[in-house]
Each structure stands twice: as structure tokens, then as C-alpha cells.
Amino acid sequence: MELLEVVFSSCETLTRTRRDLRARQRAVALAPFQVLLQSIFSVLFPSDCRLCGTSLDNISRIPVCRECLTEIVPTRAPQCTICSNRLASAQLLRGDGLCANCRDCAPEFDRAASFGEYVDGVRGLIHLLKYESVTPAARPLGGLLAQAITELLAGCADATPLLIPVPLHKSRRRSRGFNQSELIAHAVAKRLPQRLEVACGALVRQRDTVSLVGLTREEHIANVRDAFRVADAAGVRGRDVLLVDDVMTTGTTLSECAHVLKQAGAKRVWAATVARAFDGADLRLADDSAEEEATEVPVSTSV
């Protein structure tokens, strides 16, 4: 009996060894074809990472290397509890958690949150989406924004807000072919732990606006006044609303959107953007809710 057990065990070991050997042989045989496939891809579809310039040797819908994506980190600086602007040392000493703008003239939205500053990799991804029509970039941008929204909703009790992307004017949407805020909003909805409704048609931009670059705060406010209207008042009445956009600078566009939504009966309005251009940033490199690109010249980005 012992002899039979030894023979049976040896046969099983031999079978397993042969199976492993065949697997290794197949891997060795396929390796040249895999290298050849990558070489053909590099020759036929030469591409570099749009953020750092290193060569990409893998097939990806987003022309950004893994290293650049992993280096994108959220803002850790102290921020205003209302508009999420970075707080200066003097403002921190006051102890109210508010920036000078919100202390003097609070926006219409109740609170805003952003994932990170509008620089480096975050800005590069947003430019790929908006200016180069790399629509798959909406997915990682949505993943970044989902982190900020999760933190925002954590302090809002059991609220289940309605996601409303900031709309583009119909002429701008027609020329671009899509609204980047809508793409990001749908990507966000897939990554949040709770199921939220995305209402793309609830808010309409009824008037196009001019570039905000070089305007004063008062001119910003006048520029977006009456630029929006609520198309579905019944759908927002009594609801908490979460405005979604790619970039926030002065916050005047988001504030005007919040204003008309509250007039239509929205209970509370929050704002969430992937990036925040802090006070002191070069506004020629930023935009407020993406309506100014017609006069803006994209600048190459590196990480």
C-alpha cells in the first residue's frame, strides 16, 4: 500500500511538472510576439506622455503615463470653509475659516469643494479633455472629483443631492461637441458610494459670456448675471443640488448658478470642482466654469 501511494504521488508530481513546463514554453514562445506587437504599436502609433514627455509603450485610451497619474495629489493647504480658496496666514489668525471674499460677500452656494489646485497633472488632464477632446480623460478626472465630493457629503447628514453639471452655451457645445462637465459628472456618479441622479438638462446657459481674464470681481459678477435659467423647476424644488464643474477660479459662475437654482426652489446648493485656481494664480492659465476658452490659448503642461 505504501508503494502504491509513493507511485501515485510521483505521477501527480510529474504531471504538474510537465504542465508547468508547457506553460513556461508557451510564455517563452509568445514573448517575441508580445515584444513585436509593442514595437509595431510604437512605430504605427508613436506617442509620448502628454504631461511629462516620456515614451508610452502600452496601449491606453489616455496618453498619460502611470507615474504622472499617481503623482496627482489632493490639496492639503488650509482652505476657506465656504469657497475652498486657500487661506493666507493672516486669515487663519481670525479663526472663522473664511477667506476675505467670502467674509465681505459670500457666494450663493452653501459650500464648495475641490480635489486639488489647478496646476501640473490636474491641469494637464483637464486640458486634454477640453482642448484636445481626449474624452476618456473624464474618467480619471471623475475619480479625483469623487474623492472631494465624498468628503463634502460626509458633512451633509443624510442628504442625497441632485448632480447638475454647469452647462455650456449651445454655440460652444456645438463647436466642441460635448460638455466636459457633463462627462465628469457621469464619471463621478459611477464612483460615489451612493447612487446619485445626474440632471444634465435642469440648468441652461441662455447667454454666452466673454472672457473673464483681466476682469475685476465686480465685472465677473456682472458678466454672468442672467446667463443661466432653470429649465426644470419642478425637478429641483425642495432638493439639495450639487453643481459639478471642472475648474473654479473666482466662483462667480457657480454662484450665479446657485442663485437661479435657489430662486427655483432648491433647498441647498453645493459646488464641487476637480480643480481650484487659488487667489494669486495666473488667470490666463485658468477659467471659471469653462466658458472662456474661445479667447484662451492653451499652454503646454508638464509635471
VEXGU-116653 format. One record per residue (C-alpha): chain; residue number from 1; x, y, z; residue in one letter. Coordinates in steps of 0.5 Angstrom, whole numbers. Layout:
 mol seq     u     v     w type
   A NUM     X     Y     Z    A
...
// end
This chain:
 mol seq     u     v     w type
   A   1     0     0     0    M
   A   2     6     5     2    E
   A   3     9     3    -5    L
   A   4     3     5    -9    L
   A   5     2    12    -5    E
   A   6     9    13    -7    V
   A   7     8    12   -14    V
   A   8     1    16   -14    F
   A   9     5    22   -11    S
   A  10    10    21   -16    S
   A  11     6    21   -22    C
   A  12     2    27   -20    E
   A  13     8    31   -19    T
   A  14    11    29   -25    L
   A  15     4    31   -29    T
   A  16     5    38   -25    R
   A  17    12    39   -27    T
   A  18    10    38   -34    R
   A  19     4    42   -34    R
   A  20     9    48   -31    D
   A  21    14    47   -36    L
   A  22     9    47   -42    R
   A  23     6    54   -39    A
   A  24    13    56   -39    R
   A  25    15    54   -46    Q
   A  26     8    58   -49    R
   A  27    10    64   -45    A
   A  28    17    64   -48    V
   A  29    14    62   -55    A
   A  30    10    68   -54    L
   A  31    15    73   -51    A
   A  32    17    75   -58    P
   A  33    10    76   -61    F
   A  34     9    81   -55    Q
   A  35    15    85   -56    V
   A  36    14    85   -63    L
   A  37     7    88   -62    L
   A  38     9    93   -57    Q
   A  39    14    95   -63    S
   A  40     9    96   -68    I
   A  41     5   100   -64    F
   A  42    10   104   -62    S
   A  43    12   105   -69    V
   A  44     5   106   -72    L
   A  45     2   110   -66    F
   A  46     8   114   -63    P
   A  47     6   117   -57    S
   A  48     9   121   -51    D
   A  49     6   122   -44    C
   A  50     3   129   -45    R
   A  51     5   131   -38    L
   A  52    12   129   -38    C
   A  53    14   127   -45    G
   A  54    16   120   -43    T
   A  55    15   115   -49    S
   A  56     9   111   -48    L
   A  57    10   103   -50    D
   A  58     3   101   -48    N
   A  59    -4   102   -51    I
   A  60    -8   106   -47    S
   A  61   -14   111   -48    R
   A  62   -11   116   -44    I
   A  63    -4   119   -47    P
   A  64    -1   120   -40    V
   A  65     4   115   -36    C
   A  66     2   112   -30    R
   A  67     7   116   -26    E
   A  68     4   122   -28    C
   A  69    -3   120   -25    L
   A  70     0   117   -19    T
   A  71     3   124   -17    E
   A  72    -3   128   -17    I
   A  73    -5   129   -10    V
   A  74   -10   133    -7    P
   A  75   -10   140    -4    T
   A  76    -7   140     4    R
   A  77    -7   147     5    A
   A  78   -12   150    10    P
   A  79   -18   153     5    Q
   A  80   -24   157     6    C
   A  81   -30   153     9    T
   A  82   -34   156     4    I
   A  83   -31   157    -3    C
   A  84   -25   153    -1    S
   A  85   -20   158    -3    N
   A  86   -13   158     0    R
   A  87   -13   161     7    L
   A  88    -7   166     8    A
   A  89    -3   166    15    S
   A  90    -7   173    17    A
   A  91   -14   170    15    Q
   A  92   -12   164    19    L
   A  93   -11   168    25    L
   A  94   -18   171    25    R
   A  95   -21   164    27    G
   A  96   -27   164    23    D
   A  97   -24   159    17    G
   A  98   -27   165    12    L
   A  99   -23   168     6    C
   A 100   -23   175     5    A
   A 101   -28   175    -1    N
   A 102   -33   170     3    C
   A 103   -33   175     9    R
   A 104   -34   181     5    D
   A 105   -39   178     0    C
   A 106   -41   171     1    A
   A 107   -43   167    -5    P
   A 108   -50   164    -7    E
   A 109   -47   157    -6    F
   A 110   -47   154     1    D
   A 111   -40   151     1    R
   A 112   -35   149    -5    A
   A 113   -30   143    -5    A
   A 114   -25   142   -10    S
   A 115   -20   136   -11    F
   A 116   -13   140   -12    G
   A 117   -10   146   -14    E
   A 118   -11   148   -22    Y
   A 119    -3   146   -23    V
   A 120     1   141   -26    D
   A 121    -2   134   -27    G
   A 122    -9   136   -25    V
   A 123    -9   142   -30    R
   A 124    -6   138   -36    G
   A 125   -11   132   -35    L
   A 126   -17   138   -36    I
   A 127   -13   141   -42    H
   A 128   -13   134   -45    L
   A 129   -20   134   -44    L
   A 130   -23   141   -46    K
   A 131   -18   143   -51    Y
   A 132   -15   136   -55    E
   A 133   -22   132   -54    S
   A 134   -19   127   -50    V
   A 135   -26   125   -47    T
   A 136   -23   118   -44    P
   A 137   -19   123   -39    A
   A 138   -26   125   -36    A
   A 139   -26   118   -32    R
   A 140   -19   120   -28    P
   A 141   -22   127   -27    L
   A 142   -29   124   -24    G
   A 143   -25   119   -20    G
   A 144   -21   125   -17    L
   A 145   -27   129   -16    L
   A 146   -31   124   -13    A
   A 147   -26   124    -7    Q
   A 148   -27   131    -6    A
   A 149   -35   130    -6    I
   A 150   -35   124    -1    T
   A 151   -31   129     4    E
   A 152   -37   134     2    L
   A 153   -43   129     3    L
   A 154   -40   127    10    A
   A 155   -41   133    13    G
   A 156   -48   134    10    C
   A 157   -52   129    14    A
   A 158   -56   124    10    D
   A 159   -57   129     4    A
   A 160   -58   126    -3    T
   A 161   -57   131    -8    P
   A 162   -58   132   -15    L
   A 163   -52   133   -19    L
   A 164   -52   138   -24    I
   A 165   -46   140   -29    P
   A 166   -45   147   -30    V
   A 167   -48   148   -38    P
   A 168   -44   151   -44    L
   A 169   -48   156   -48    H
   A 170   -51   152   -54    K
   A 171   -46   155   -59    S
   A 172   -40   153   -55    R
   A 173   -42   146   -54    R
   A 174   -44   145   -61    R
   A 175   -37   147   -63    S
   A 176   -33   143   -58    R
   A 177   -38   137   -59    G
   A 178   -39   136   -51    F
   A 179   -39   139   -45    N
   A 180   -33   137   -40    Q
   A 181   -37   138   -34    S
   A 182   -43   133   -36    E
   A 183   -37   128   -38    L
   A 184   -34   129   -31    I
   A 185   -41   129   -27    A
   A 186   -43   122   -30    H
   A 187   -36   119   -29    A
   A 188   -37   122   -21    V
   A 189   -44   118   -21    A
   A 190   -40   112   -22    K
   A 191   -35   112   -17    R
   A 192   -39   115   -11    L
   A 193   -41   110    -6    P
   A 194   -49   113    -6    Q
   A 195   -53   113   -12    R
   A 196   -54   120   -15    L
   A 197   -58   122   -20    E
   A 198   -55   127   -26    V
   A 199   -59   132   -29    A
   A 200   -56   135   -35    C
   A 201   -62   139   -37    G
   A 202   -64   142   -31    A
   A 203   -60   148   -32    L
   A 204   -59   152   -38    V
   A 205   -54   157   -40    R
   A 206   -58   162   -44    Q
   A 207   -53   167   -45    R
   A 208   -46   167   -48    D
   A 209   -41   170   -44    T
   A 210   -34   174   -45    V
   A 211   -27   172   -43    S
   A 212   -26   173   -35    L
   A 213   -19   174   -36    V
   A 214   -17   181   -33    G
   A 215   -24   183   -30    L
   A 216   -25   185   -23    T
   A 217   -29   182   -19    R
   A 218   -35   186   -20    E
   A 219   -34   186   -27    E
   A 220   -34   178   -26    H
   A 221   -41   178   -23    I
   A 222   -44   183   -28    A
   A 223   -41   178   -34    N
   A 224   -45   172   -31    V
   A 225   -51   176   -29    R
   A 226   -58   173   -32    D
   A 227   -53   168   -36    A
   A 228   -57   162   -33    F
   A 229   -64   159   -32    R
   A 230   -67   153   -29    V
   A 231   -71   149   -34    A
   A 232   -74   144   -30    D
   A 233   -76   148   -23    A
   A 234   -80   142   -21    A
   A 235   -74   138   -21    G
   A 236   -70   142   -17    V
   A 237   -76   145   -12    R
   A 238   -74   142    -5    G
   A 239   -68   139    -7    R
   A 240   -61   139    -5    D
   A 241   -56   141   -11    V
   A 242   -49   139   -12    L
   A 243   -46   143   -18    L
   A 244   -41   140   -22    V
   A 245   -35   143   -26    D
   A 246   -28   142   -28    D
   A 247   -25   149   -25    V
   A 248   -27   154   -20    M
   A 249   -23   161   -20    T
   A 250   -27   167   -17    T
   A 251   -33   163   -16    G
   A 252   -38   168   -20    T
   A 253   -41   163   -25    T
   A 254   -42   157   -20    L
   A 255   -45   163   -15    S
   A 256   -50   165   -21    E
   A 257   -52   158   -22    C
   A 258   -53   157   -15    A
   A 259   -57   164   -15    H
   A 260   -62   162   -20    V
   A 261   -63   155   -17    L
   A 262   -65   157   -10    K
   A 263   -70   162   -14    Q
   A 264   -73   156   -17    A
   A 265   -74   153   -10    G
   A 266   -67   149    -9    A
   A 267   -66   147    -2    K
   A 268   -59   148    -1    R
   A 269   -53   148    -7    V
   A 270   -46   146    -6    W
   A 271   -41   146   -11    A
   A 272   -35   141   -13    A
   A 273   -30   142   -18    T
   A 274   -24   138   -20    V
   A 275   -19   144   -19    A
   A 276   -19   150   -16    R
   A 277   -15   156   -18    A
   A 278   -13   160   -12    F
   A 279   -12   167   -11    D
   A 280    -6   170   -14    G
   A 281    -6   165   -19    A
   A 282    -5   167   -26    D
   A 283   -12   167   -29    L
   A 284    -9   167   -36    R
   A 285    -8   160   -35    L
   A 286   -15   158   -31    A
   A 287   -22   159   -33    D
   A 288   -28   160   -29    D
   A 289   -33   154   -31    S
   A 290   -30   153   -38    A
   A 291   -34   159   -42    E
   A 292   -28   163   -44    E
   A 293   -24   158   -48    E
   A 294   -25   162   -54    A
   A 295   -20   167   -53    T
   A 296   -16   163   -48    E
   A 297    -9   160   -51    V
   A 298    -8   153   -48    P
   A 299    -1   153   -45    V
   A 300     3   146   -45    S
   A 301     4   143   -38    T
   A 302     9   139   -35    S
   A 303     9   135   -29    V
// end
